[in-house]
């Protein structure tokens, strides 16, 4: 059987990534962010093999998903008219700053509907490919797993992020078959926790992940029975090839809140 594969992707540049604007509530993508998504859409090599898509329920990750993986989504919808993209709060960012707190589900749905119709915050825009699939977003997990959404309480509090990461790894192992392949769009700080990989961690930026960077992992259990993510050789070889660096100061604050400031973990 082929390995159980997951492709972890950091969102494209949001407005909070510019000049430390961490007090922006649930920021959307910048023009550069949209361009980064176009690049990822054209260079991602696994559009034909992905079987599932999981996304943090914040606007910037949703936009990155729709704009970067619309070829994948289009194929999956053609194969299964009931296909949905799983919105999952277990993959949201660590911090409790305004930029890391999501919007209500109706607010997100209204925003996406407006963008699909060529309007963003009251301004006419050219809608990028992908927003025709915005009705494919499944928010049922947000409603059931985090009824207090978008509040950061319980396991979703920054202080409990290690527990949340372990839960997410177990979920990936328990709920997907070995012949299934998953894309997960998440955040720079949390992806270190999820992968348990702190190599090259940048204390200044709070993450070693670039915007729209993609890394691929095999989900497996170690000798002690703990679920681990093991990066593939292809992924290690191609790190940063198709990613663009940005100012990521908010992620530094996020990892500080979780107690990882100045640390490097393997």
N, C-alpha and C positions, 0 to 999 in steps of 0.2 A: 504494500500500500504506500502511496506517496505521503510525505509528511503533512501534518496539520499546519498550514501556513497562515500567518497574519502579516499584513503590511501596515506598519504604523506610519502615520503622516502628520506632521505639524501643520497647522493652519497657515494660510497666506498672511501677508502683512496687514494688520489692522491699525486703525488710527491710534490706538493706545501704544503701539510700538514706536511712535514718533515722538521724540522729545518728552519721554516719561509721562505720558498722559494717562496715568493709571486710574484717574478718577472718572474717566468716561464710562458710562454705564453700557455694558454689552456692546462694545464698538463694532462697527462694520468694516469691511475691507477698504483699503485705499486703492487708488488707481494702480499703483505698483502691485498691490495684492491681486487685483484682477489679472494683471499681466502674468504674475507668477502662476496663477491657476491655468492660464492658457498654455504656458510652458509645460506644466505638469501633465495636462491633458494630452499634449502631443508627444510627450516622452515616456509616459508610464508604460512599461512593457507588458503589463498583465491584464489589460482590459478584457481580453478574451477568456480568462480563466477565473476571474473573481466570481464567487457565488453569493457573498453577503457583504453588506456595507453597514458599519456602525459609526455613529457620529455623536460627538458632544453636542448638547442641545443649545449651544450659544450661537449667535448670529454668524460670527466669523468662521466657525467650523462648518456650519450648515452651508454658507456661501462657498467655502472651499470645496466641500463635497459635491455640490451641484455643478460648479463650474469646472472642476478638475476631473470628475469621474462621470460626466454625462455620456461618454461613449459606453462605459460599463453599464450605466443605468438603462440606457436605450436598449442595449442587448438583453439585459435581464428582464425588462418589461416585455420585450417581444417574445421571450421564452415563457414568461409567467405573468399573466395580466394582473395577478394579485401581489406582485412583488412590492415590498416596502423597505424603506431605509430605517433602520432602528435608531431612534433618538434615545441615548442612554446616559443618565446623569452620573454613572460610575466613571465616565471618561471625561468629565468636565475638569477645568483647571483647579489647581490646589487652592489658590489664594481667596481671600475674602475682601479684596479691593473691589471697587465698583466695576472695574473692567472685567472681573471674573465672575460677576453675578449675572445670571441670565435674565431674560424677559419672560413674561407670562406666555403661555402657549398661544392665546389669541393675538397678543402683540406680535409674536414671531410670524404667525400665519398671515396677519395683515401686511406686515413688512414684505414678506416673500411674494404675496399676491400683487402688491403694488409694483415691486421690481419686475415681476413677470409681465406686468402691463406697461412697463416703460417709465416708472416713476420711483424715485428714491428720495425719501424725506422731502416730498413736495417738489422735487426737481426732475425734469425730464431726463431720462438716461437711455442709452442704447443697451438693451438687456443682453447680457452675455448668454451663450448657449448653456442650457441646463435647467433654467428656471421653469421650463415647461413641465418639469418633473417634481415641482415643489409639493404637489398633493400626494406624492409617494412617501412623504415623511410620516413615520409612525411614532406618535408621542405617548402611546399608552404606557410605556415604561416610565416615562417622566411622571405621569399621573399616579401610577401605582407604587413605584419605588421611592419616589420623593414627593409625597402629597403636599409638603410645605414649599415646593418649588415656587420661586427660585431661591429660597433661603438656604444658607449653608449650615445645616444642623445635623446632629447625629453623625453617621458615618461620612457625611459630606462636609463636615467641618474640617478645616485645614489640619487640625491636630490629629485627625484620624485618617490621614491620607495613606499611611502604610497599610492599614487594615483595608481600606478601599482598594488599593492596588492589588493586594492578595486576593480579595474577592473577585476582582476583574479577571485576574489570571486563571483562577479556578473556573470562572464562568466560561472563558474561552475554551478550556480543556473539556469541560463537561457538556457543552452545548453544540459543538461542531465536530463533524466527522473528519476522519483523516484525509478524505478526498475533497474537502471543502476548503475554500480560500477566502479570507476575510480582509477587507480594508477597514481600518479604524482611523478616523480623523479626530485628532485631539490637540493637546497644547504642550508647549515646550517644557514647562516645569513638570507636569504630570507624566510625560512620556519617560522621564528618567525614573520615576517611581514605578511605573508599570513594567518597564523593561529591566529594572534593577541594574541599569548600566549607567555609571557615573563617570566613565572614562572621558577625558577631555572636557569635563564640566567647566564652564566659563563662569567664574564667580561674578564678573562684572555684568554679564548679560543674564545670568541665572539659568542658562541652558546651553548645551552643546548642539542643540538642534537648530538648523536654519529654517526659515519660513518655507513651507512646502517640501521640506526634506522628507524622503521616504526611506525607511529601513524595514527589512523583512526578517521575520523570525519564525522558527519552528517552535510550536507549543508542545512541551513534553514534561514528564515527571522525572525528577532525579532519584537517586538511590534511596533518599529519605522519604519519597512519596510526595514531595512538594512540587507544585507546578512552576516551571521556569520557562522563560523565553530565551531561546538560543539563536543569536543572529546568524544568518546564512553567510557563507563565504562570498557569494555574489554581492550581497548587501554591504558587507565590510569593504570590499574592493571598490564599490561605487559610491561610497559616502561622499556627499556634498557635490557630486558631479552636476546634478540638475537643480540645485538649490541656490537661492540668492540670500545673502546676509542682510540683516536689517538691525536697527536699534531695538533690542529686546529687553530693555531695562525692567519692565514689569515682571518678567519671569524671575529676575533676581530677587525681587521682593517676595514673590510667591514661595520660592524655595526657602527663604529666610523664615517665613512664617511656619513652614513645616519642619524647621529645625535642621536644614541641610546647608546653611550658610557656611561657606568655606570648607565643605567636606568633599571628598571624592570617594565614591564607593564602586566596587566591582560587581 
